[in-house]
Amino acid sequence: QFFQFITISPPSTLDFFTFYSITDAFNAWISKKSSGHMCFEQRGKCHSESGKGFHAHYLVKKIAKKGYILQFFDRLYKGERSKFKGLLPSSSVQVDERPPDHWQRTYDYMLGVKEDPSKQLSIEQNILWRESLKLDPIYEIKHI
C-alpha cells in the first residue's frame, strides 16, 4: 500500500503555538481517515537560530488524493468560521506519494537519520529545540 509523506512549512509570520494548533486539527482529521506518524522539525543550525523554519512532517497510510488534503487546508485558511482563517495557505503544504519500500527510510528521516551531512547541525538543534518546547521526537496518529 502506498503512503503519503506530507510536509507543512508555515510562513515565517506564523508563531509555533498557533502552528501547533493547526497541526492538532490536521491530526484529528487524519485520525478519522488513516493512521501514521508526525514530527516537528526546525531548520536552525545553532542556538541563535533555534526554532527558525519550523515545520511538520507526516508519514501516513494513503488518505486521499493530494487535492483532497489541500482542500482541508483551504477550508482552514479561507473558511469564514475558521479560527485559523488567513494563517496557513495550502501552498505551505507538500504532499508526496511514496511506495511501500520507502516507508522505513522515510520514518528514519523523521527520526533524524539523514544522509545529507550538511543537515547534521540542524538535527542536533532539532533535539535541543524539541526539548525546550517539551515536544516528543515523533507522535503516533491512530485511526479512530
C-alpha positions in Angstrom: 0.0 0.0 0.0 1.3 3.4 -0.9 1.7 6.1 1.8 2.0 9.8 1.8 4.8 12.0 3.1 3.3 15.4 3.9 5.4 18.4 4.9 3.8 21.6 6.2 6.1 24.6 6.2 4.2 27.6 7.6 5.0 31.2 6.7 7.6 32.9 9.0 4.8 35.2 10.3 3.1 32.3 12.0 4.1 31.6 15.6 4.8 28.0 16.7 1.9 27.6 19.1 -0.7 28.6 16.5 1.0 26.2 14.1 0.8 23.5 16.7 -2.9 24.1 17.0 -3.3 23.8 13.2 -1.4 20.5 13.2 -3.6 19.3 16.0 -6.6 19.9 13.9 -5.0 18.1 11.0 -4.1 15.2 13.2 -7.7 14.9 14.2 -8.7 14.9 10.6 -6.1 12.3 9.7 -7.2 10.0 12.5 -10.7 9.8 11.0 -9.3 8.5 7.8 -5.9 6.8 8.4 -3.0 6.3 10.8 0.6 7.3 10.8 3.3 9.4 12.4 4.2 13.1 12.6 7.1 15.1 13.9 8.1 18.7 14.3 11.5 20.0 13.0 13.2 23.3 12.5 16.0 24.4 10.2 18.2 26.3 12.6 21.9 25.2 12.8 22.9 27.0 16.0 21.4 28.2 19.3 20.6 31.7 18.0 18.7 30.1 15.0 16.9 27.6 17.1 13.2 27.2 16.0 13.7 29.1 12.8 12.0 27.5 9.8 9.9 25.1 12.0 7.7 22.7 10.1 6.0 19.3 10.4 6.4 16.0 8.6 3.7 13.4 8.3 4.0 9.8 7.3 0.6 8.3 6.8 -1.1 5.5 5.1 -2.6 7.0 2.0 -5.5 9.2 3.0 -6.8 10.6 -0.3 -5.7 12.4 -3.4 -3.4 15.3 -2.9 -6.2 17.8 -3.8 -8.4 16.5 -1.1 -5.7 17.0 1.5 -5.0 20.5 0.2 -8.8 21.3 0.4 -8.6 20.7 4.2 -6.1 23.5 4.5 -8.0 25.7 2.1 -11.0 25.4 4.4 -8.9 26.3 7.4 -7.4 29.3 5.5 -10.5 30.6 3.8 -13.4 29.4 6.0 -15.4 32.3 7.4 -15.8 30.4 10.7 -12.3 29.0 10.9 -10.2 30.3 13.8 -7.2 29.8 11.5 -8.5 32.0 8.7 -5.7 33.6 6.7 -2.9 31.9 8.6 -1.7 28.9 6.6 -2.3 28.7 2.9 -2.4 25.3 1.2 0.7 26.4 -0.7 2.5 25.7 2.6 1.7 22.0 2.2 3.6 19.5 0.1 2.1 16.0 -0.4 4.3 13.3 -1.9 3.2 9.7 -2.6 5.7 7.1 -1.7 5.9 3.3 -2.5 5.8 0.8 0.4 9.5 0.0 0.2 10.4 3.7 1.1 8.4 3.6 4.4 11.3 2.7 6.7 13.7 5.2 5.1 11.1 8.0 5.4 10.3 7.1 9.0 14.1 7.1 9.8 14.4 10.5 8.2 11.7 11.8 10.5 13.7 10.4 13.5 16.7 12.4 12.3 18.6 9.8 10.2 19.5 12.0 7.3 22.0 11.1 4.6 23.0 14.7 3.8 25.9 15.6 6.1 25.0 19.3 5.8 21.9 18.6 7.9 23.8 17.4 10.9 23.8 20.7 12.8 20.0 21.1 12.2 19.5 17.6 13.5 21.4 18.4 16.7 19.5 21.7 17.1 16.1 19.8 16.5 16.8 17.8 19.6 17.5 20.8 21.7 14.6 22.8 20.3 12.1 20.0 20.9 13.4 19.5 24.4 12.9 23.3 25.1 9.3 23.0 24.0 8.7 19.6 25.6 7.9 18.0 22.2 8.3 14.3 21.6 10.7 13.3 18.7 7.7 11.7 16.9 4.0 11.3 17.5 1.7 8.4 16.5 -1.6 9.2 14.9 -4.1 6.4 15.5 -7.1 5.7 13.2 -10.3 6.1 15.2 
